[in-house]
């Protein structure tokens, strides 16, 4: 019985340190995976936020809200001072384009 107890104790000591090391390695991997998951979730949130900003700034989204993009001779019109009465302009809308001749300029 004494020999058996001695062998069992030796076995426990040898494999206890091995199993402890394995357990520590497994826990470290688990923690690493949790950290990666947290990073991935943060990155996913950042990407979704950036996608929302990009969609909001998309000219087509702006046009869907009822705005128009005005061009004169291929140039983007940003100010009425770029135009004169009689100029041909092009208005890009959400669902198509209109051509028009400017008949009157009004001051804001």
Number of C-alpha atoms within 10 A of each C-alpha: 6 7 8 9 10 11 12 12 11 12 11 13 12 11 11 12 11 12 13 11 12 12 12 12 12 12 12 12 12 12 12 12 12 12 12 12 12 12 12 12 12 12 12 12 12 12 12 12 12 12 12 12 11 12 13 12 11 11 15 17 14 16 15 12 10 9 15 18 17 19 16 14 10 9 11 13 17 11 8 11 9 11 15 12 10 12 15 15 20 21 17 17 19 17 9 7 13 12 12 12 11 13 10 10 12 5 6 4
